[in-house]
Amino acid sequence: MPSQKFSRKYITRHKKSAQLWRRAARLTPGGVESNIRYFRPHPFLADYGDGGYIYDVDGNKILDFMMGFGALLLGHNNRDIALEVIKQLESGSMLGVTSELFIDYLAAVQKAVPSMRKMRLCNSGTEATMHAIRTARAYSGREKIAKAEGAYHGAHDYVLQSLDMDARMARNNGYKPVPYGRGIPKAVSDTVIIYPYNDIEGTAAILEENEDEVGALIVEPVLCGPGVIVPKGNYLKRLRQLTRKRHIVLIFDEVLTGFRLAYGGAQEYYDVRPDMTTFGKIAGGGFQLAGFGGESQIMETLEPGRGWRNATFHAGTYNGHPIGVAAGLKAVQILGEHPEYYDHVNRLGRQLFSGLQDLADDRRIPAWVEHVGSIGNVYFTTKDEIRNFRDTLSANTRRWWNWFIHCLGNNVLFGIP
């Protein structure tokens, strides 16, 4: 929780937000749509977004470095995307059957990410990783999955494991899965293997201990669950070699990095081809659209018409929703037509995060700013480098919240990278 000293300006500037939030809290837990959106003393409420800014209900113009949790690379209220959405609304908001627009979208995504020979669409990153993991299990014939300690892959039970813990628990726990909150069955946790990101020897040892049991390994190419941790020492390439040798399906969770670091995502940026990929956020142009895909032989486990005993189930009322697909197609087309956008946004990211590091150094504030491209995070720590989740446990989170609320009190929003 931020201290009162740093919260004062924020509270003064967000009185109407406080009133509306109290009203919301009577109707929904925490007064928010998602636990991640809650912070103290209270969240602010938006009125509208435009370009790089959010305008809130108190009339504040807030510089937005969060950009819809990473979904809005092209900014709030992009006019070209909006026009495509309006055009589709005139043709029908919900059709319930396959359209040509759906095929055009898949072709556009495949052009950007050729490792996905076949794909399916869904509505969120959570759904994408859930279905990708199920598909990988079916293909491999093995029930266990491996995920990195600290990694965030959405809000379903199989990936809400070892997402956070304190330093004492980390020391005493080894790499046993730790359920993130209540309501997650132990039987689910028992099917998850936890490995240390950026430690290929440690990862290999854990996979060897569970030889012939792990069917899929899912990874955030850039570990963003605990902030931002960049892959080091060719970790991703060596992980690719390791999983291939052990016949484990390698899933890149590119919900955050897809269309962000490069047009082809982190797999293009780091030149590593996974077996499967999940995508969302930017791929939806600001609308509820996500998906998963991979090598044809893996995705063909979803092939319908063979009876439920012989196929892997995937369905959803809003899968391939025409409005989201229209927005996503336009966003992907714009990014494909303007490769210079990536040079521009990555250059701005380097300037921003290098500048924050310089400011901290000049003021002798112990901090490490980890970043790649436009993705970055500030850790208030005395460490010289952040390599893995456990390195983040010594960071001063109270100081981070003081910094966050101080920035927001001055109309600058940081958050999910």
C-alpha positions in Angstrom: 0.0 0.0 0.0 1.4 3.5 -0.9 2.1 5.8 2.0 -0.2 8.7 2.7 2.5 11.2 1.8 2.6 9.9 -1.8 -1.2 9.4 -2.1 -2.3 12.9 -1.1 -2.2 14.4 -4.6 -3.8 11.4 -6.2 -6.7 11.5 -3.7 -7.2 15.3 -4.2 -7.4 14.8 -8.0 -9.7 11.8 -8.0 -12.7 12.7 -5.8 -15.4 11.7 -8.3 -13.6 8.4 -9.0 -13.6 7.7 -5.2 -17.4 8.3 -5.1 -18.1 6.0 -8.1 -15.7 3.4 -6.8 -17.5 3.2 -3.5 -20.7 2.7 -5.4 -19.1 0.0 -7.5 -17.8 -1.8 -4.4 -21.4 -2.3 -3.2 -22.1 -4.2 -6.5 -18.9 -6.1 -7.2 -16.0 -7.4 -5.1 -13.4 -4.7 -4.8 -15.3 -2.4 -7.0 -13.4 -3.7 -10.1 -13.9 -6.1 -13.0 -10.5 -7.8 -12.3 -8.4 -8.2 -9.2 -5.4 -6.8 -11.1 -7.2 -3.5 -11.5 -7.5 -2.9 -7.8 -5.1 -0.7 -5.9 -5.1 1.5 -2.9 -6.3 4.1 -1.9 -8.8 3.4 -4.7 -8.8 2.9 -8.5 -9.6 5.8 -10.8 -12.5 5.5 -13.3 -12.0 6.3 -16.9 -14.2 8.4 -19.1 -12.6 7.8 -22.5 -9.3 7.2 -24.2 -7.7 8.9 -27.1 -4.2 8.3 -28.6 -1.7 7.9 -25.8 -4.0 9.3 -23.0 -6.9 8.3 -20.7 -9.3 11.0 -19.6 -10.9 10.2 -16.3 -14.2 11.1 -14.7 -12.5 13.9 -12.8 -11.3 15.5 -16.0 -7.6 14.5 -15.6 -5.7 13.8 -18.8 -3.4 10.9 -17.9 -0.4 9.8 -20.0 -0.9 6.1 -20.4 2.1 3.9 -20.4 0.0 0.8 -19.6 -2.1 1.0 -22.8 -4.9 -1.5 -22.0 -2.6 -4.0 -20.3 -0.4 -4.0 -23.4 -3.3 -4.4 -25.9 -3.2 -1.0 -27.5 0.0 -0.6 -29.4 -1.8 1.6 -31.9 -3.3 3.8 -29.2 -6.7 4.4 -27.7 -9.6 4.9 -30.2 -7.6 4.2 -33.4 -9.7 5.6 -36.1 -8.9 3.0 -38.8 -9.9 0.2 -36.4 -13.0 2.0 -35.3 -14.2 2.4 -38.9 -13.8 -1.4 -39.5 -15.8 -2.1 -36.4 -18.6 0.2 -37.4 -18.6 -1.4 -40.9 -18.9 -4.8 -39.4 -21.7 -3.8 -37.0 -23.7 -2.8 -40.0 -23.3 -6.4 -41.3 -24.1 -8.0 -38.0 -22.6 -8.0 -34.5 -23.0 -11.8 -33.9 -23.4 -14.3 -36.6 -22.7 -17.6 -34.9 -21.4 -19.2 -38.1 -18.0 -19.0 -39.9 -17.4 -16.0 -42.1 -14.8 -15.1 -44.8 -13.5 -12.4 -42.4 -12.4 -15.2 -40.0 -10.4 -16.9 -42.8 -8.7 -13.6 -43.8 -7.8 -12.9 -40.1 -6.1 -16.3 -39.7 -4.2 -15.8 -42.9 -2.9 -12.4 -41.7 -1.8 -13.8 -38.4 -0.1 -16.8 -40.0 1.8 -14.4 -42.3 3.2 -12.7 -39.2 3.8 -15.9 -37.2 4.5 -18.7 -39.7 5.1 -21.3 -36.9 1.3 -21.5 -36.5 0.4 -23.7 -39.4 -3.1 -24.0 -38.0 -5.0 -22.0 -35.5 -8.2 -21.6 -33.4 -9.6 -18.5 -32.0 -11.0 -17.8 -28.5 -11.7 -14.7 -26.4 -9.0 -14.1 -23.9 -5.4 -15.0 -23.1 -6.7 -17.3 -20.3 -8.8 -19.3 -22.8 -5.8 -19.4 -25.2 -3.4 -21.0 -22.8 -6.0 -23.3 -21.4 -6.9 -24.7 -24.8 -3.3 -24.8 -25.9 -2.3 -26.8 -22.9 -5.1 -29.3 -23.4 -4.2 -29.7 -27.0 -0.6 -30.3 -26.2 -1.5 -32.9 -23.6 -3.7 -34.7 -26.1 -0.9 -34.7 -28.7 1.8 -35.8 -26.4 -0.3 -38.3 -24.4 1.2 -37.0 -21.1 -0.7 -35.3 -18.4 1.8 -33.1 -16.7 2.8 -29.6 -17.8 5.8 -27.4 -16.9 5.6 -23.7 -16.3 8.2 -21.2 -15.1 8.1 -19.9 -11.5 6.6 -16.5 -11.5 5.1 -16.7 -15.0 1.6 -15.5 -15.6 -0.5 -17.4 -18.2 -4.0 -16.3 -17.3 -6.5 -17.2 -14.6 -7.3 -20.9 -14.9 -6.3 -23.5 -12.3 -3.4 -25.2 -14.2 -1.4 -22.0 -14.5 -2.3 -20.3 -11.2 0.7 -22.1 -9.7 3.9 -20.5 -8.2 2.8 -17.1 -9.4 3.9 -15.4 -6.3 5.4 -16.2 -2.9 7.6 -14.6 -0.3 11.4 -15.2 0.1 11.0 -17.5 3.0 8.5 -19.8 1.2 10.8 -19.8 -1.9 13.8 -20.9 0.3 11.8 -23.7 2.0 9.7 -24.8 -1.0 12.2 -25.8 -3.6 10.3 -25.9 -6.9 7.0 -27.4 -5.7 3.9 -25.8 -7.2 2.2 -23.3 -4.9 -1.4 -22.5 -5.7 -2.1 -18.8 -6.2 -5.0 -18.3 -3.8 -7.8 -20.5 -2.6 -10.1 -22.7 -4.6 -7.5 -24.5 -6.7 -7.6 -28.3 -6.2 -4.5 -30.0 -5.1 -5.1 -32.6 -7.7 -4.6 -29.9 -10.3 -1.4 -28.7 -8.7 0.0 -32.2 -8.7 0.0 -32.1 -12.6 2.2 -29.0 -12.8 6.0 -29.0 -12.7 7.7 -25.7 -11.8 11.0 -24.7 -13.4 13.4 -21.7 -13.0 13.3 -19.3 -15.9 16.8 -18.3 -17.2 18.4 -21.3 -15.6 18.7 -23.9 -18.3 20.6 -26.4 -16.1 18.0 -26.1 -13.4 15.2 -26.5 -16.0 16.9 -29.6 -17.5 17.3 -31.2 -14.1 13.6 -30.7 -13.2 12.5 -32.1 -16.5 14.8 -35.1 -16.1 13.3 -35.8 -12.6 9.9 -36.0 -14.3 11.0 -37.8 -17.5 8.2 -39.2 -19.6 5.6 -37.4 -17.6 5.7 -33.8 -19.0 3.8 -33.4 -22.2 4.1 -29.6 -22.6 6.2 -26.7 -21.4 4.7 -23.3 -21.5 6.9 -20.2 -21.2 6.5 -16.4 -21.4 9.4 -15.6 -23.8 9.9 -12.5 -21.8 8.9 -13.3 -18.2 6.3 -10.6 -17.4 4.5 -12.3 -14.5 6.9 -10.8 -11.8 7.4 -7.5 -13.8 9.8 -7.9 -16.7 12.7 -10.4 -16.9 14.5 -10.7 -20.3 15.9 -14.1 -21.4 19.6 -14.3 -21.0 22.4 -16.6 -22.1 20.4 -17.9 -25.1 17.9 -19.4 -22.7 15.1 -19.6 -25.2 17.2 -21.3 -27.9 18.5 -23.8 -25.3 15.0 -24.4 -24.0 13.9 -25.2 -27.6 16.8 -27.8 -27.9 15.9 -29.3 -24.5 12.2 -29.7 -25.2 12.8 -31.1 -28.7 15.2 -33.7 -27.3 12.6 -34.8 -24.7 9.7 -34.7 -27.1 7.9 -32.0 -25.0 5.6 -29.6 -26.8 7.1 -26.1 -26.4 4.4 -23.4 -26.0 5.3 -19.8 -26.3 2.7 -17.7 -24.5 2.9 -14.6 -26.7 -0.3 -13.0 -25.5 1.8 -10.0 -24.2 4.8 -10.2 -26.6 3.0 -11.1 -29.8 2.9 -8.2 -32.3 4.8 -6.2 -29.6 8.5 -6.8 -29.7 8.3 -7.5 -33.5 5.6 -8.2 -36.1 6.2 -11.9 -35.5 6.5 -11.5 -31.7 9.2 -12.7 -29.4 9.8 -15.8 -31.6 10.8 -13.5 -34.5 12.8 -11.2 -32.1 14.8 -14.0 -30.5 14.7 -16.3 -33.6 13.2 -19.3 -31.9 10.4 -21.5 -33.4 8.1 -23.1 -30.8 5.7 -25.9 -31.4 2.7 -23.9 -30.3 1.9 -20.2 -29.7 -0.8 -18.3 -27.8 -1.8 -14.8 -28.8 -4.1 -12.0 -27.9 -4.0 -8.3 -26.7 -2.6 -6.4 -29.7 -3.9 -9.2 -32.0 -7.4 -8.1 -31.2 -6.9 -4.4 -31.9 -8.4 -3.5 -28.5 -11.2 -6.0 -28.6 -11.8 -9.4 -27.0 -9.9 -11.7 -29.3 -7.2 -14.3 -28.7 -6.1 -17.6 -30.1 -3.7 -20.4 -30.2 -2.0 -22.4 -32.9 1.0 -24.5 -33.9 2.3 -27.3 -36.1 -0.4 -29.0 -38.2 0.0 -32.4 -36.6 -0.5 -31.0 -33.1 -3.6 -28.8 -34.0 -5.2 -31.7 -35.9 -6.0 -33.3 -32.5 -8.9 -30.8 -32.5 -10.2 -32.1 -35.8 -14.0 -32.6 -35.4 -16.0 -35.4 -36.9 -14.1 -38.3 -35.3 -16.3 -38.7 -32.2 -15.6 -37.2 -28.8 -13.5 -40.2 -27.6 -10.9 -39.5 -30.4 -10.8 -35.7 -30.5 -9.9 -32.8 -28.2 -12.7 -30.5 -27.5 -12.6 -26.8 -28.2 -15.7 -24.5 -28.5 -17.1 -21.2 -27.5 -20.2 -19.1 -28.4 -18.1 -16.0 -29.1 -15.1 -17.7 -30.8 -14.2 -15.7 -33.9 -16.7 -12.9 -33.0 -17.0 -10.7 -36.1 -16.4 -7.5 -34.3 -13.2 -8.6 -32.6 -12.0 -10.2 -35.8 -12.7 -7.1 -37.8 -10.7 -5.0 -35.3 -7.9 -7.5 -35.0 -7.6 -7.9 -38.8 -7.2 -4.2 -39.2 -4.6 -3.9 -36.4 -2.6 -6.8 -37.9 -2.8 -5.3 -41.4 -1.6 -1.9 -40.1 1.4 -3.3 -38.3 2.3 -5.5 -41.3 2.2 -2.5 -43.6 4.3 -0.3 -41.3 7.4 -2.2 -40.0 8.9 1.2 -39.1 6.4 1.3 -36.2 8.5 -1.3 -34.4 11.7 0.6 -34.8 9.9 3.7 -33.5 8.2 2.2 -30.4 11.2 0.1 -29.4 13.4 3.2 -29.6 11.0 5.1 -27.4 11.0 2.2 -25.0 14.8 2.3 -24.7 14.7 6.0 -24.2 12.0 5.8 -21.5 13.5 2.9 -19.5 17.1 4.0 -19.9 16.0 7.4 -18.7 14.4 6.0 -15.6 17.6 4.1 -14.8 19.6 7.2 -15.2 17.3 9.2 -13.0 17.5 6.6 -10.3 21.3 6.4 -10.6 21.7 10.2 -10.4 19.6 10.4 -7.2 21.4 7.3 -5.8 18.1 5.4 -5.5 18.8 1.7 -5.5 16.9 0.5 -8.6 17.2 -1.8 -11.6 15.2 -1.1 -14.7 14.8 -4.3 -16.8 13.5 -3.8 -20.3 13.4 -5.0 -23.9 11.8 -3.0 -26.7 8.7 -1.2 -25.3 8.4 -3.7 -22.4 10.0 -2.7 -19.1 9.7 -2.5 -15.3 11.4 -0.8 -12.4 12.6 -2.9 -9.4 13.7 -0.9 -6.3 16.5 -3.2 -5.4 20.2 -3.2 -4.6 20.8 -6.1 -7.1 23.0 -5.4 -10.1 20.8 -7.5 -12.3 17.4 -9.3 -12.3 17.7 -12.8 -13.8 14.8 -14.8 -12.4 11.7 -14.6 -10.3 13.5 -15.1 -7.0 15.7 -12.1 -7.7 12.5 -10.0 -7.6 11.6 -11.1 -4.1 14.2 -8.8 -2.5 12.8 -5.7 -4.3 11.1 -3.0 -2.2 7.4 -3.3 -3.3 6.3 -0.6 -0.9 8.6 1.8 -2.7 7.3 0.7 -6.0 3.7 1.4 -5.0 4.8 4.8 -3.7 6.4 5.5 -7.1 3.3 4.2 -8.9 0.8 6.4 -7.0 3.1 9.4 -7.1 3.3 9.1 -10.9 -0.5 8.7 -11.1 -1.0 11.7 -8.9 0.9 13.6 -11.5 -1.2 12.1 -14.3 1.2 9.4 -15.5 0.0 5.7 -15.5 2.5 2.8 -15.4 1.4 -0.8 -14.8 1.4 -4.1 -16.6 4.3 -3.9 -19.0 
